[in-house]
Amino acid sequence: MKATAAVVAAHAEEITSCFYPRMFAAHPELLRVFNQGNQATGEQSRALAASVVAYAVQLIDPDAPPFHHVMQRIAFKHVSLGIRPEQYTIVGHHLLAAVGEVLGDAVTPEIANAWNEVYWLFATQLIAEEARLFQQAGVDPARPLRPYLVVRRIEETDDVVSLVLEPADGAELPEIAPGQYVSVFVDLPDGSRQPRQYTVSSTALGTRLQITVRRVKGTNGAPDGQVSSFLHDQVIVGSILEVSAPAGDFVVQSSDAPLLLATAGAGITTVLPIVELIARTQPQRKVIVAHADRTAQDHALRDTVLHVGRLIDDFTAYTWYETVDETDHRSKQGLMDLSEVPLPDDLQVFTCGPLPFMRHLRSTLLARGVPASQIRYEVFGPDLWADHAPSEPETV
């Protein structure tokens, strides 16, 4: 392991880029489980490569950053997708075959056996954690999805729609921690089936849950998002969607510490449920909401967040837009800049948005003395934060 970890790391993305086509060719049914948008952009390959290498490094280097938080995030994602233990055998076979294909004769039987052991250590830990999460949620792993009826559509902006859903099977809504997400599976017009994860954007509805979907527009020749376009254009009141149990660890704990919710773009969907929770359970807690977007017209859920924020004793909101309307004298123009925003002591930070935004935000907060352990983040899509994270451990 020590002798080959650097070589595998150097070729990790090449290995995972080889792995996925191999696996899908042999098991096309898995195309219905993996996000093909992330496959097209290469994000899934990079995330898998980073995860496997990070796991291997922490096995052989006692000074390596902790890996538990990455393991937990992967396990939550797998539970929301209904990943089964037997699928790890398929993944392992094709991943190790890809290692041999890329590295060739350098992969001796000893090296192959070592990496096989690393994979199965990783896999068995995930399988155990996923079994625990299924049991904790009261979900049968063989039936991870439930039918939900669309009871309302709310056109938040030109490119953002909220869908209000209630269980169509007559059973109760599952317990949802503010900040968690669900997987939504849709059958597309071309016959394919695809899942996407969406934050539960409001937990105030009691017997219903709400997801808020931004239409993904392709750039640089890439196609528009298949699932987001389908949900915008095809799903109406009365439609049935298959939805997983809530998952994720981007959850605010009960505390008296001041809270900063810093988001950009679609990251705003994590803010409303957390503000609702604080207003309902700790209205005396100090809350700062900071959001960046293209324009005020693109800023989804803004009015709802401000309305709920009025129920909190000490609530402050800041906004930054690329383009500010002439009549808007509150918002700032440009990228989010927290350098001059008053920050109280013992601040807890929750941030969600594009990775460059979150890296910049984190650097600013560290420079202002906020400990890394007090900064938590959520990533939409494969978690590539590890590719660019500083050497100190992240809290997630």
ABEGO torsion letter per residue (X at the ends): XAAAAAAAAAAAAAAAAAAAAAAAAABAAAAAABBAAAAAAGAAAAAAAAAAAAAAAAAABAABBBAAAAAAAAAAAAAAAGBBAAAAAAAAAAAAAAAAAAAEAABBAAAAAAAAAAAAAAAAAAAAAAAAAAAAAGBBAABABBBBBBABBBBABAABBBBBBBBAAGBBBBBBBBGBBBBBBBBBAAGBBBBBBBBBABAAAGABBBBBBBBBBBBGGBBBBAAAAAAAAABBBGBBBBBBBBBEABBBBBBABBBBBBBBEAAAAAAAAAAAAAAAABAABBBBBBBBBABAAABBGAAAAAAAAAABABBBBBBBBABBBAABAABBBEBBBAAABBBBBGBBBBBBEBAAAAAAAAAAAAAAGBBAAABBBBBBEBBAAAAABBABBBBX
